[in-house]
Amino acid sequence: MTWNLTCCWSVRAAIDYSRLSSHLNWPCTWFVLPSLIILLLLSSSLIRVDNRPSKITVYNYLSIPGSNSTLGYNTVRCGQSPSAQPNSSGQIYYFDMPLLEKGSLTSRLLRRVQGTFVCTALEGSIIFASETFTLNCTSHRGTFTGVGLEFIGQVSSKPITGGTDDFAFSNGLVTTTPLSKGQSSVANYEIK
């Protein structure tokens, strides 16, 4: 995940209220003071997010179809077209899968990736995915969301559309790399 922060600044304000009141009328003062407070709060948030990682690699196991929640991962079809379509076009899936430290279901659990995907292509295997990554078992904690097209069986990238905690104000790419083929596949999520 490449973090592009367009500005990082801090504001220090020493306000002499006696001089301020002589130069500004009260309605303007009621606007200026809250604005300064908001700027101070925003600048402290920008400084806090400098702790973000530049890259994270995690693994997850995707199993379609069916509920496998007893094994720690779950992908369920929750909607479909009223008539059969090529390549499952129009089918909607919900997923809740573990994020693992290594490419094995027995490796350390870092947290989860949850979201939905819709099969969108009449030809080829293309899905539109919206997925939220939650990490709280690493040195960095928080969530970030990737939204976009994914080409099944191929390396695909989706933009990161925001985050919370250590990932606040984040942007970058989530790159999905399939590590095996078939209905069940291991995918490497690399955040650049």
MOMO-V324555 format. One record per run of one state. SS is the DSSP state (2 for helix, 1 for strand, 0 for the rest). FROM is the first residue (numbers start at 1). TO is the last residue. Records with the same first field share a line. If there is no record, write none. Layout:
SS->FROM-TO, FROM-TO
This chain:
0->1-16, 24-25, 52-55, 64-68, 72-73, 80-85, 89-91, 101-108, 120-125, 136-141, 152-155, 164-164, 168-171, 179-183, 192-192
2->17-23, 26-51, 69-71, 86-88, 165-167
1->56-63, 74-79, 92-100, 109-119, 126-135, 142-151, 156-163, 172-178, 184-191
